[in-house]
Amino acid sequence: MKDIDVKTLGLNVFDMIGGDWMLLAAGKKGNCNAMTVSWGHIGCIWDDNSPTVVCYVRPQRHTKKFMDENAYFSLSTFGREKREEMSYMGSHSGKNEDKITATGLKTDEIDGTVYFSDAKLVFICEKVYAAPIKEEGFVDKGIIERNYPKKDFHTMYVGKIKRVLVR
């Protein structure tokens, strides 16, 4: 993989996040976890309009522990040709098995965080903000009924994009 400037990316982020999905990973190689994400945002906020990502993790996800304990995380995208592996990562818990090995996906470590070295595109991110989504913040209460019937609200993580790796 090689480093590129984030400003050179020409992406359809709606397709990449909501269509292709991404893998969110945190921890060190050999002591990490990852999960499929299909909700998220890419944009700019704070300081010098730093490029950032926003991702969401429910409290019961094993990956949350790694997100909370580590300063960096990665987001990797593979395209639709890895849909089976992505589905597996999203439907199995790393608490119960080594799901990364089960999928055959390859990991490596850079800047203190794990990432998927066989991905097409990887964002290496420094966690700069984390906060729980709260019920009282919803103006449209129907979103709660449709997405949070168990009231298991996500934690929102904002990460400053520190590196972009492409294959």
C-alpha positions in Angstrom: 0.0 0.0 0.0 1.1 3.6 -0.5 0.3 6.8 1.2 -1.6 9.5 -0.7 -2.9 13.0 0.2 -6.5 12.8 1.3 -7.3 15.8 -0.9 -6.5 13.8 -4.0 -9.3 11.3 -3.4 -12.2 11.3 -5.8 -14.8 9.3 -3.9 -18.5 8.7 -3.9 -18.7 8.4 -0.1 -22.4 7.4 -0.2 -21.6 4.4 -2.2 -18.4 3.6 -0.3 -20.0 3.7 3.1 -23.6 2.8 2.5 -23.1 0.5 -0.5 -19.6 -1.2 -0.3 -19.4 -0.9 3.5 -16.2 -0.5 5.4 -14.4 -2.3 8.2 -13.7 -0.3 11.4 -10.7 -1.7 13.3 -9.0 -0.7 16.5 -6.2 -2.2 18.6 -2.8 -3.7 17.8 -2.1 -6.5 15.4 -2.8 -9.7 17.4 -5.0 -7.8 20.0 -7.7 -6.1 18.0 -11.2 -6.3 16.7 -13.1 -5.1 13.6 -16.7 -4.7 12.5 -18.6 -3.8 9.4 -19.9 -0.3 9.2 -22.4 1.1 6.8 -23.3 4.3 8.6 -20.7 7.1 8.7 -19.6 10.4 7.5 -16.5 11.9 5.9 -15.9 15.7 5.9 -14.2 18.5 7.7 -14.5 20.0 11.1 -12.6 22.1 13.7 -9.1 23.6 13.6 -8.1 24.1 10.0 -11.1 22.2 8.6 -9.2 19.0 9.2 -10.4 16.0 7.2 -12.4 13.7 9.5 -14.5 10.6 9.6 -17.4 9.9 11.9 -18.3 6.3 12.8 -20.8 4.8 15.2 -20.6 1.8 17.4 -23.3 0.2 19.5 -22.5 -0.5 23.2 -22.8 -4.3 22.8 -20.2 -4.5 20.0 -16.9 -6.1 21.0 -15.1 -3.5 18.8 -16.3 -0.7 21.2 -13.8 -1.8 23.9 -11.0 -1.4 21.4 -12.3 2.0 20.2 -12.4 3.2 23.8 -9.0 1.9 24.8 -7.0 3.1 21.7 -6.1 6.5 20.4 -6.2 5.4 16.7 -8.5 3.4 14.5 -8.7 2.5 10.8 -11.5 2.3 8.3 -10.9 0.0 5.3 -12.9 -0.5 2.1 -12.6 -3.4 -0.3 -15.3 -2.9 -2.8 -18.2 -5.3 -3.3 -16.0 -8.2 -4.3 -15.4 -8.9 -0.6 -19.1 -8.8 0.3 -19.1 -12.3 1.8 -16.1 -11.5 4.1 -17.7 -8.1 5.1 -21.0 -9.9 5.9 -19.1 -12.4 8.1 -17.3 -9.6 9.9 -20.7 -7.9 10.6 -22.5 -11.0 11.8 -20.0 -12.7 14.0 -18.4 -11.5 17.3 -14.7 -11.2 17.8 -15.5 -12.0 21.4 -16.3 -15.6 20.5 -13.9 -16.3 17.7 -11.0 -15.0 15.6 -13.3 -13.7 12.8 -10.5 -11.9 11.0 -8.6 -15.2 10.5 -11.9 -16.9 9.6 -12.4 -14.5 6.7 -8.8 -14.8 5.4 -8.4 -11.0 5.4 -4.9 -9.7 6.0 -4.0 -7.2 8.8 -1.0 -5.1 9.4 -0.2 -2.3 11.8 0.8 1.3 11.2 0.9 4.3 13.5 -0.1 2.2 16.4 -3.3 0.7 14.9 -4.3 -2.3 13.0 -5.6 -2.0 9.4 -6.5 -4.4 6.6 -3.5 -4.5 4.2 -5.6 -6.2 1.4 -8.1 -3.4 1.3 -8.4 -1.0 -1.6 -8.4 2.1 0.5 -7.6 2.7 4.2 -8.1 5.7 6.5 -5.8 5.8 9.5 -7.5 8.0 12.1 -6.7 9.6 15.4 -9.7 9.6 17.7 -10.5 13.2 18.6 -14.0 13.0 20.0 -16.3 10.3 21.4 -19.9 10.8 22.7 -23.0 8.7 23.2 -26.0 9.5 21.0 -28.7 10.5 23.4 -32.5 9.9 23.2 -33.3 13.5 24.0 -31.4 14.7 21.0 -33.8 13.2 18.5 -36.2 15.6 16.9 -37.7 12.8 14.8 -38.7 10.3 17.4 -39.5 7.8 14.7 -35.8 7.2 14.2 -35.7 5.8 17.7 -38.5 3.4 17.0 -37.0 2.2 13.7 -33.3 2.0 14.8 -33.2 1.8 18.6 -36.1 -0.4 19.8 -33.7 -1.7 22.6 -32.5 1.9 23.4 -28.9 0.7 22.6 -27.8 4.0 21.3 -24.5 4.2 19.4 -21.4 6.0 20.6 -20.2 8.5 17.9 -16.5 8.7 17.2 -14.8 11.5 15.3 -11.4 10.7 13.9 -9.0 13.0 12.3 -7.7 11.4 9.1 -3.9 11.2 9.6 -3.1 8.9 6.6 -4.8 7.5 3.5 -3.4 4.3 2.1 -4.3 2.9 -1.3 -3.5 -0.3 -3.1 
